[in-house]
Amino acid sequence: MGTAPLFLVDELPAGPDAVLDGPEGRHAATVRRLRPGEEITLADGRGGLARAVVDTVGRDRLDVRVLDRAELEPPTPRVTLAQALVKGERGELAVELATEAGVDAILPWRAARCVVRWEDGARGDRALARWRATVRSAAKQARRAWVPEVGAPVSTRELAALCPTFDRALVLHESATEGLASGLSGAPAEVLLVVGPEGGVADEEIAMLTAAGARAVRLGPEVLRASTAAAVALGAIGALTSRWTPHG
């Protein structure tokens, strides 16, 4: 038997009975074609989960009965990804994979060597909206209790200013001599993971970030694409820390 499908709601139901309507209810009724007696999971995207069973199915809604509720703590360390803008669908792939791998928050980074810029205005707003929609969809697919927040794009200078607010800021770089495991020593609670564009992180950017307290690290001997590096790093962080400890 597969895992019950997850649907995102603004607030978990307070009582024993609830209605799933709107886009999520329409998807459940007309796309998933759920039937009475099937179990679903409702999530508020902030760690709250409710296990429920379908009572009746309408045209674009479900009436459900709540079986139990849970509040999950966020994993430790909390990982914020600063993902350099990547051209085309590879940018959406990067945040999709990172979300499935468990990232907690994402900052789009306007790195010097980014081909795309996401300038202020309608085009940039649409690109940011696509990232946010991709993250939401990936969180549902991965049955996540937490939906990562995607912040506004940041410049390298703004990213450098954020580095001291984290316990550890790690920049993935192919020329680094320090490994990721070493960069995680001391059990930091808040980690900023920085992934550059396809053209790599510029020397002046490495200098600015390391001057702000970041450490350049590498995953291994291979050079990964900008669209896959974050997911691989998050997998390594999950194995090297307590992030992947099963929920009680």
N, C-alpha and C positions, 0 to 999 in steps of 0.2 A: 504494500500500500504506500503510495507516494505521500510526500509532505503536503499538508493542507495549503491551498493557495492563500496568499496574503493580500489584503486590501488596505490601502491607506485611508485614514479618516482624520478629520481635524481634531476630534476629541473621542476618546473611548466612551461607549455607552455607560451611563451611571447605574442603570437598572438591569433586570434580567432579560428584557426584550429590547430589540433595536431594529432599525431600518437601515439598510445599505442602499442608498440611492445615488443620484448624480452620475458622473462618469464612471465611478467604480461600480455602482449598482448595475448600470447598463452593461459594462464589460462582464460582470459576473453572470448576468442573466442571459445576454444575447451572444457573447463570445465564448465564455467558459461553459455556458449552458449548464449551470449548476442545478441540482435537483434537491428536493426535500430530503433531509437525512444526511446530506453531505456536510462535512466539517470545513470551516474556513477560519482564518486568523485575521483579526483586525489589529492594526498597528497605528499609533499616532505619530510615528517617526521620531519620537523623543524617548524611546525605551519602553513605552507601555504597549502591552499585548493583551488581547482578549481572544480566547478560544471560543468559537460559537458553532452552532449547528443550524442549518437552513430549515426553517419551518415552511414557508411558502415562497413561491417565485412569481413575481409580477412581470410586466412587460419590460421594465427597466429598473427593477428594484428587487431586493430580497428582504423578507422578514426573517430575522434570526433570533435565536435564543442563546444567551451568553452562558457558557459552561464554567469558565474560570478566567481569572485575570492574573497578570504578572507584570512586575516592573523590573526591567533588567538594567543593571549598572553598566555604564560604558566601559569598554575594555581599557586596560592600562598596559603600556603608555598610550595616551591619546596621540594620534598622528594626523597632522595637518599637511596636506600635499600642496606645494607651490608648483604647479604644472605649467611649463612654458607653452605658449600658444602654438598649436601644430596645425598645419594647413589641412583643410578639407575634413573628411570623415575620421582621419586619424586622431584629431583632437577629441572627438566624441568617443572614439574607441579608448583613448587613454583614460578618460574619466569613468567610462563604463567598467573597464577592467579594474581600476583602482577601487571603485565602489564595491564591486563583487569581492575584492580582496580585503575589504574592511576599513578603508580610509574613513576618518571621522569628519574631516572638513577639507575643502579644496579652495585654493586661491589661484585664479588664472594669472599667469606671469607674463608680462610684456618684456621678454628678454631681448637683448640687442640683436641676436641673430634670428629672431622669429620672422618667418616669411609673411605671416598675417599679423595685423596690428590691433584689430578691434578698436578702432578709433571711437571716441565718444559720439553718440548719436544713434540713429535707428539701426544701422547695420551691426554696430557693436552690441546693442541691446538684444537683437535677434540671436546673435551668436551666443551670448551669455544665457539666453532663455533656452537654447538648444542644449547647452551643457547641463543646465538645471533639470530639464525634462529627461535627459539621458540618465542622470544620476538617480532621479526618482524611479524611473523604470527599472534600472539595474538593482536598486535597493529592494524593490518588490520581487524581482526575479530571484534574488539571493535570500529572500525571506528575512530581511534585516529588520530589527526593531528600531534601528537608528537610521535616519536618512541624512547623509552628509550635507552640510550647508555649503553652497557654492558662493563665495564672496565676490565682490567687485574686483575687476582686474587691478593688479598692482605693478608699478614700475620696479626696476632693480633697486633704486634708492629707497622706495617704500618697503620693499622686501627686506632690505638690510636693516631698516629701522625696526622691523618686527623680530629680527633674530634674537635680541636680548630678552624678549618676552617669553621665550621658550626655554625649557631646561636644556635642550640640545637642538641645534640646527645642523642638519647634515646635507651637504650638496653632493649629489652623485656626479663623479667626474672620472673619466677614463685614465687620467694621469695621476690620480691620487695614490699615495703609498699606504694609507691607512684603510683597513677593511671595515665593512659595515659593523661587524660584531664588536670591534674595538670602539667604534663611535657610539655604541649603545651601552658601554660600560657605565656602572654607577646607577643603573635602573632609573633613567629619567622618566618623569611622569608625563611631560609634554614634549613631543618631538615635532620639529618642522623638517619635512623631507622635500628637498628642492631638486626638480628634474628639469634639465635644460631642453632646448629645441633640437631639431635634427642636426643643425650646424654646430652644436656644442655650446657650452658656456664660455663666453669671451673671457680672456685673461683679466681684463679690467673688472669684470663682474665677479670673478672668483676673488680678486683682491678686495673688492668692496665688501663682499659677504663675509670673507674670513676676518677682515678687520672689524666686522660687527660681531664676531664671536662664532661664526659658522665653521664647521670642519668639513673639508673635502674628503669623501670616502668613495670606495668602489666596491661593487658587488663581486666581481671576479674577473677572469681574464678576458671575457667576451665584452664587446661593445653592443649594448642593446639599443633598440629604437626608442625614440622619445615617447612613443605610444604604448610601449610595453614595460619600460624600465620601472615605473612606479609600482605596477602590479607585482613584478618580481621582487622588488625591494620590500613591499608589504608582506609578501609571503615569507621572506627571510626574517623580517621583524617579528612576524607571528610565531615563527619557530624559535627565535632567539630570546623572546620575552614571554610574559604570561598572557599575551593577548589572545592566544588560542585556547586558554583554559576553558573546558566545557562549563556551561552554566549549570549551577546547582539546581 
